Amino acid sequence: MNRVPLIDRIRRFYRLPDDYPELNWTRTPLYRKRLEQVKNGWILTGVIMLICDSIAVVCVLGAFAAFLSLAFLEPDQQA
């Protein structure tokens, strides 16, 4: 059975066009590579959180990793 991805079903429900720059960015090889790097960064951050055993370290590392994840997955600005 060929299942339609969730994002495509949502896009069709709201009748959004296929040529959104933000949507096209998520389909590029560079985005997929960055997403893999962010995933590995979160795994490493989680291991460090477990090793440190301090709630303050967990909060700071979690906030920092979230900020870096969002910043790293943004598309590059075209001048």
N, C-alpha and C positions, 0 to 999 in steps of 0.2 A: 504494500500500500504506500503510495506516494503522499507524504504529509507535507503540508505547507508550513513553513516556519512561522512562529508566533508573530514576529515583527511584520511579516508580510500580511498576515491576517488583520492585524491592527491597522496597518497602512491602508488596506482595502476598505476596512470598516469606516474609516474617517475620510476616505476618498482622497488620500494624499498622493501626489504624483511621484513617479519613480526617479525624477531627476533632482531630488533634494541634494545639495552639496554635502550636508551632514550625513545623509544615508549613504551616499556614494563613497565618502571617506571610510566608512566602516567596512567596505568591501575591498579595499586596497590591500596589497601584500604588506605594505609598510605598517598599516594599522594592525594586521594580524601578527606581525613580528613584535610590535610594541605591546600588544595584548599579552603575548606569551612572556615577554620580559616583565610586565607588571604582575602576572600570575606568579612567576618565580620570585619576584621581590616580596610578594605577600607571604609566600611560603617561608622564605628566609626570615622575614619580620616576625612571623608566628613562632618560629623556632627560637629566635632571640628573646621574644616575650616569655616563652616557657622557661628558658634558662635563667632569666633575670629574677623572676619570682617577686616582682614589686609592682603594685598597682599603678604607681606613678609612671614607671617605665612603660608599662602596657598602654596607658593613656597617651603618653607623649609619642611613642612609636606608632600607635594606631592613627593618631591625628596626622602625623608627619607622612606616613605611608599613604593615607587617603589623599592628602594634598598632592603628593608626587604622582599618584595614579591618575588623578583627574588632569593634572597639568601635562603629564606625559602622553596621554591619549588624545589631547586636543590636536586638531590638524595644524600644520605649519601655516603661517600667514603668507599669502601670496602678495608680493608688492606690486 
